[in-house]
Amino acid sequence: MKINLTITGCMGRMGQQLIKSSNKNKIFKIVSLTENFKINRKINNILPEFNNVSSFKKTNIIIDFTVPKCTLEVLKIASKLKKRVVIGTTGFTKNQENLIKKYSKKIPILKAGNMSLGINLLMYLTEITSKSLGNNFLSKVFEVHHKHKKDHPSGTALMLGKGIAIGKNKDLNRLIGKKYLNKKSFPYGKKINFNSMRKGKVVGEHEVKFSSGKEIITLNHEAFDRALYSEGALTAAKWLMRKKPGLYSMRDVLNFK
């Protein structure tokens, strides 16, 4: 049995990548594509539609890498139709996060700031390192992405910041320090400082550093093929098909304790 799939934001970078990866994957069949502007030509032999009841009717699962406003629009329709949703969108406000939690009481939702196996392992290691090193070490997060990426720090950098916070048993919002953009170097602080570089076609580099002043521990991950995100999203979608309503993450898929 094939899993019927809808890809929202089909003209975006990740939308295009998801179409490619889905076509190579024997488990999925793309039944609809959506976009927030009118497209008069077929993509992948499907005419893209707007997000609405008819575009989601025949699907089993929706994969959404768009913008927060669009994601919430998708969830509203999906919860009415009882459709599962995988969310790769980042940059939600606290209120929007609460809305997603509310929808997850009705439908299974998997939300991840990053769908990569390696990044989710890095997050796990960041938590362990932060917990083990305690308060004698200061930490900072560095990330590099292609020049088209608008948000900074990236959702993944914030996710790693959250890993540091979890290790210290603290709330990330209270630990966020300065947010730098395109700095060659940046300092450690009492809080977690972030530095984002935007250049060229970089798919994604993330680095977490812990320093005591006498030694530095560095955890890092480099992505050089966008397919790892779309393949991760498809793995998540397949996994979510067997789940009850609730809010899940890649940690659940990968079974990290």
C-alpha positions as a Python dict, from the first residue, in 0.01 Angstrom:
ca = {
    (1, 'M'): (0, 0, 0),
    (2, 'K'): (142, 334, -105),
    (3, 'I'): (117, 635, 125),
    (4, 'N'): (-59, 926, -44),
    (5, 'L'): (143, 1242, 5),
    (6, 'T'): (82, 1617, -23),
    (7, 'I'): (375, 1859, -41),
    (8, 'T'): (300, 2221, 49),
    (9, 'G'): (520, 2507, -74),
    (10, 'C'): (604, 2292, -375),
    (11, 'M'): (801, 2568, -552),
    (12, 'G'): (1034, 2633, -259),
    (13, 'R'): (1380, 2483, -216),
    (14, 'M'): (1263, 2207, 15),
    (15, 'G'): (939, 2156, -179),
    (16, 'Q'): (1137, 2081, -494),
    (17, 'Q'): (1374, 1853, -304),
    (18, 'L'): (1081, 1664, -148),
    (19, 'I'): (931, 1602, -492),
    (20, 'K'): (1264, 1454, -610),
    (21, 'S'): (1307, 1233, -304),
    (22, 'S'): (943, 1116, -307),
    (23, 'N'): (973, 1014, -671),
    (24, 'K'): (1271, 792, -581),
    (25, 'N'): (1089, 642, -282),
    (26, 'K'): (864, 345, -362),
    (27, 'I'): (649, 392, -50),
    (28, 'F'): (504, 733, -140),
    (29, 'K'): (274, 862, -410),
    (30, 'I'): (237, 1239, -448),
    (31, 'V'): (-136, 1309, -488),
    (32, 'S'): (-133, 1689, -453),
    (33, 'L'): (98, 1988, -442),
    (34, 'T'): (17, 2332, -302),
    (35, 'E'): (162, 2680, -320),
    (36, 'N'): (50, 3024, -199),
    (37, 'F'): (44, 3174, -551),
    (38, 'K'): (-124, 3059, -870),
    (39, 'I'): (76, 2825, -1094),
    (40, 'N'): (-64, 2754, -1439),
    (41, 'R'): (163, 2464, -1531),
    (42, 'K'): (187, 2110, -1406),
    (43, 'I'): (471, 2017, -1172),
    (44, 'N'): (544, 1644, -1154),
    (45, 'N'): (226, 1594, -1367),
    (46, 'I'): (14, 1765, -1098),
    (47, 'L'): (-138, 2111, -1117),
    (48, 'P'): (-50, 2286, -788),
    (49, 'E'): (-344, 2426, -589),
    (50, 'F'): (-387, 2658, -292),
    (51, 'N'): (-411, 2502, 57),
    (52, 'N'): (-776, 2399, 88),
    (53, 'V'): (-1005, 2106, 168),
    (54, 'S'): (-1005, 1970, -188),
    (55, 'S'): (-624, 1973, -220),
    (56, 'F'): (-587, 1771, 104),
    (57, 'K'): (-885, 1538, 61),
    (58, 'K'): (-711, 1237, -99),
    (59, 'T'): (-390, 1252, 100),
    (60, 'N'): (-276, 1043, 398),
    (61, 'I'): (-4, 1281, 510),
    (62, 'I'): (111, 1639, 443),
    (63, 'I'): (474, 1749, 454),
    (64, 'D'): (511, 2121, 516),
    (65, 'F'): (832, 2324, 481),
    (66, 'T'): (690, 2674, 436),
    (67, 'V'): (649, 2976, 667),
    (68, 'P'): (469, 2981, 1006),
    (69, 'K'): (154, 3157, 878),
    (70, 'C'): (114, 2899, 601),
    (71, 'T'): (185, 2605, 834),
    (72, 'L'): (-97, 2713, 1067),
    (73, 'E'): (-332, 2744, 769),
    (74, 'V'): (-236, 2387, 671),
    (75, 'L'): (-293, 2257, 1026),
    (76, 'K'): (-636, 2417, 1045),
    (77, 'I'): (-752, 2229, 733),
    (78, 'A'): (-563, 1908, 824),
    (79, 'S'): (-723, 1889, 1170),
    (80, 'K'): (-1071, 1918, 1015),
    (81, 'L'): (-992, 1636, 771),
    (82, 'K'): (-797, 1431, 1031),
    (83, 'K'): (-479, 1427, 820),
    (84, 'R'): (-131, 1371, 960),
    (85, 'V'): (126, 1651, 920),
    (86, 'V'): (508, 1661, 919),
    (87, 'I'): (635, 2015, 988),
    (88, 'G'): (985, 2125, 886),
    (89, 'T'): (900, 2497, 904),
    (90, 'T'): (1095, 2705, 1159),
    (91, 'G'): (1061, 3050, 1317),
    (92, 'F'): (734, 3005, 1512),
    (93, 'T'): (639, 3246, 1790),
    (94, 'K'): (545, 3113, 2134),
    (95, 'N'): (174, 3163, 2054),
    (96, 'Q'): (208, 2973, 1728),
    (97, 'E'): (390, 2690, 1911),
    (98, 'N'): (93, 2670, 2151),
    (99, 'L'): (-149, 2652, 1858),
    (100, 'I'): (47, 2360, 1711),
    (101, 'K'): (21, 2180, 2049),
    (102, 'K'): (-354, 2239, 2041),
    (103, 'Y'): (-389, 2087, 1692),
    (104, 'S'): (-178, 1787, 1799),
    (105, 'K'): (-456, 1683, 2037),
    (106, 'K'): (-668, 1612, 1727),
    (107, 'I'): (-412, 1481, 1476),
    (108, 'P'): (-63, 1324, 1477),
    (109, 'I'): (196, 1600, 1410),
    (110, 'L'): (570, 1557, 1381),
    (111, 'K'): (762, 1883, 1410),
    (112, 'A'): (1138, 1912, 1376),
    (113, 'G'): (1364, 2214, 1332),
    (114, 'N'): (1587, 1978, 1138),
    (115, 'M'): (1509, 1641, 978),
    (116, 'S'): (1870, 1522, 960),
    (117, 'L'): (1973, 1212, 1153),
    (118, 'G'): (2316, 1367, 1222),
    (119, 'I'): (2176, 1695, 1357),
    (120, 'N'): (1938, 1514, 1588),
    (121, 'L'): (2231, 1310, 1718),
    (122, 'L'): (2427, 1635, 1760),
    (123, 'M'): (2140, 1781, 1963),
    (124, 'Y'): (2143, 1471, 2185),
    (125, 'L'): (2522, 1497, 2234),
    (126, 'T'): (2488, 1871, 2308),
    (127, 'E'): (2246, 1795, 2593),
    (128, 'I'): (2477, 1529, 2740),
    (129, 'T'): (2786, 1754, 2708),
    (130, 'S'): (2609, 2053, 2861),
    (131, 'K'): (2487, 1842, 3153),
    (132, 'S'): (2828, 1680, 3209),
    (133, 'L'): (3030, 2004, 3198),
    (134, 'G'): (2803, 2199, 3430),
    (135, 'N'): (2837, 2571, 3493),
    (136, 'N'): (3216, 2604, 3471),
    (137, 'F'): (3192, 2608, 3091),
    (138, 'L'): (3051, 2887, 2872),
    (139, 'S'): (2891, 2791, 2540),
    (140, 'K'): (2817, 2945, 2200),
    (141, 'V'): (2659, 2834, 1873),
    (142, 'F'): (2781, 2906, 1519),
    (143, 'E'): (2597, 2829, 1195),
    (144, 'V'): (2644, 2885, 821),
    (145, 'H'): (2372, 2870, 553),
    (146, 'H'): (2324, 2975, 191),
    (147, 'K'): (2272, 3344, 121),
    (148, 'H'): (1896, 3302, 54),
    (149, 'K'): (1814, 3187, 408),
    (150, 'K'): (1621, 3469, 573),
    (151, 'D'): (1590, 3375, 941),
    (152, 'H'): (1886, 3390, 1177),
    (153, 'P'): (1985, 3219, 1397),
    (154, 'S'): (1859, 2915, 1207),
    (155, 'G'): (1595, 2688, 1359),
    (156, 'T'): (1868, 2427, 1402),
    (157, 'A'): (2101, 2669, 1586),
    (158, 'L'): (1816, 2749, 1826),
    (159, 'M'): (1747, 2378, 1861),
    (160, 'L'): (2113, 2328, 1965),
    (161, 'G'): (2078, 2623, 2205),
    (162, 'K'): (1781, 2440, 2352),
    (163, 'G'): (2004, 2132, 2390),
    (164, 'I'): (2249, 2339, 2598),
    (165, 'A'): (1959, 2474, 2806),
    (166, 'I'): (1810, 2128, 2866),
    (167, 'G'): (2153, 2008, 2985),
    (168, 'K'): (2158, 2291, 3239),
    (169, 'N'): (1793, 2236, 3332),
    (170, 'K'): (1707, 2591, 3226),
    (171, 'D'): (1467, 2762, 2987),
    (172, 'L'): (1629, 2856, 2653),
    (173, 'N'): (1446, 3192, 2638),
    (174, 'R'): (1633, 3299, 2951),
    (175, 'L'): (1967, 3179, 2817),
    (176, 'I'): (1966, 3341, 2470),
    (177, 'G'): (2244, 3599, 2454),
    (178, 'K'): (2352, 3810, 2158),
    (179, 'K'): (2262, 3719, 1800),
    (180, 'Y'): (2538, 3812, 1556),
    (181, 'L'): (2521, 3806, 1176),
    (182, 'N'): (2824, 3747, 950),
    (183, 'K'): (3089, 3807, 1218),
    (184, 'K'): (3435, 3654, 1163),
    (185, 'S'): (3461, 3576, 1534),
    (186, 'F'): (3229, 3626, 1830),
    (187, 'P'): (3266, 3597, 2207),
    (188, 'Y'): (3142, 3355, 2468),
    (189, 'G'): (2910, 3517, 2720),
    (190, 'K'): (2729, 3441, 3044),
    (191, 'K'): (2439, 3350, 2814),
    (192, 'I'): (2451, 3156, 2483),
    (193, 'N'): (2569, 3381, 2198),
    (194, 'F'): (2480, 3290, 1839),
    (195, 'N'): (2660, 3382, 1517),
    (196, 'S'): (2503, 3322, 1174),
    (197, 'M'): (2692, 3339, 844),
    (198, 'R'): (2499, 3369, 517),
    (199, 'K'): (2709, 3293, 211),
    (200, 'G'): (2707, 3117, -126),
    (201, 'K'): (2523, 2788, -157),
    (202, 'V'): (2613, 2633, 180),
    (203, 'V'): (2351, 2369, 271),
    (204, 'G'): (2420, 2390, 644),
    (205, 'E'): (2701, 2390, 901),
    (206, 'H'): (2643, 2395, 1277),
    (207, 'E'): (2890, 2408, 1562),
    (208, 'V'): (2851, 2413, 1940),
    (209, 'K'): (3150, 2516, 2152),
    (210, 'F'): (3201, 2481, 2526),
    (211, 'S'): (3492, 2664, 2690),
    (212, 'S'): (3628, 2671, 3044),
    (213, 'G'): (3900, 2921, 2948),
    (214, 'K'): (4155, 2638, 2973),
    (215, 'E'): (4002, 2398, 2720),
    (216, 'I'): (3744, 2400, 2443),
    (217, 'I'): (3511, 2118, 2340),
    (218, 'T'): (3361, 2144, 1991),
    (219, 'L'): (3066, 1948, 1850),
    (220, 'N'): (2988, 2004, 1484),
    (221, 'H'): (2792, 1882, 1184),
    (222, 'E'): (2819, 1965, 815),
    (223, 'A'): (2549, 1897, 557),
    (224, 'F'): (2637, 1908, 190),
    (225, 'D'): (2331, 1753, 27),
    (226, 'R'): (1982, 1890, 83),
    (227, 'A'): (1841, 1542, 11),
    (228, 'L'): (1928, 1438, 367),
    (229, 'Y'): (1651, 1673, 495),
    (230, 'S'): (1387, 1552, 250),
    (231, 'E'): (1477, 1187, 307),
    (232, 'G'): (1458, 1250, 683),
    (233, 'A'): (1113, 1406, 636),
    (234, 'L'): (994, 1099, 442),
    (235, 'T'): (1130, 867, 714),
    (236, 'A'): (936, 1080, 966),
    (237, 'A'): (619, 1065, 752),
    (238, 'K'): (633, 686, 726),
    (239, 'W'): (685, 660, 1104),
    (240, 'L'): (397, 902, 1179),
    (241, 'M'): (149, 687, 983),
    (242, 'R'): (132, 445, 1277),
    (243, 'K'): (87, 707, 1550),
    (244, 'K'): (-207, 841, 1750),
    (245, 'P'): (-272, 1217, 1780),
    (246, 'G'): (14, 1392, 1960),
    (247, 'L'): (316, 1615, 1899),
    (248, 'Y'): (625, 1415, 1803),
    (249, 'S'): (983, 1499, 1705),
    (250, 'M'): (1272, 1335, 1520),
    (251, 'R'): (1396, 1221, 1862),
    (252, 'D'): (1091, 995, 1879),
    (253, 'V'): (1154, 859, 1529),
    (254, 'L'): (1520, 785, 1610),
    (255, 'N'): (1431, 653, 1955),
    (256, 'F'): (1684, 863, 2149),
    (257, 'K'): (1600, 845, 2515),
}
